[in-house]
Amino acid sequence: MSASVQKISSHTAAPNGANNSLFVVGHAVGIAVAGGASPQAIAVTWPGGLPAGYQVAVTPSMKAMAWVTSKTASGFTVNLDNGSTIAAGTIDVLVVSG
């Protein structure tokens, strides 16, 4: 499964300014996740690319642990696991860099 998100800012146009140590790269709300066996991996592609050293916060709508792997300049993989079956739902991601 692959999700597409929209870039909301660049380093120079970041809401908290280009000279601060941390800025919001962008966020994606409501990335669909199909129900199924645990674990699951969801590929997220990021339009316009991602800066070096970015960090991702993930909030799943269903009961599951979430972590990020395979970070590249164009996206990353969100992994979900709850030791059983994952219910269909969504994930929200926030990407920051500093």
BELGINOR-V854271 format. One line per field, one symbol per residue. phi: phi as a letter, one per 20 degrees, with the letter a starting at -180 (. if undefined). psi: psi as a letter, one per 30 degrees, with the letter a starting at -180 (. if undefined). A space follows every 50 residues. Layout:
phi->???
psi->???
This chain:
phi->.cddcdfdadgfdfgdnfeffcceerbcdnffcffrfdeccdfdddfnnc ffmfccdcceedfaecbdclfcfdradedcbcmbdeffaccdccdcbb
psi->kkkklkkfllefgkegkfflfklkellkkhkkkklakkllkjkkkjkflk lkglkkkkjkfljkkklklhkaffalkkkkkggbkklkblkkkkkll.
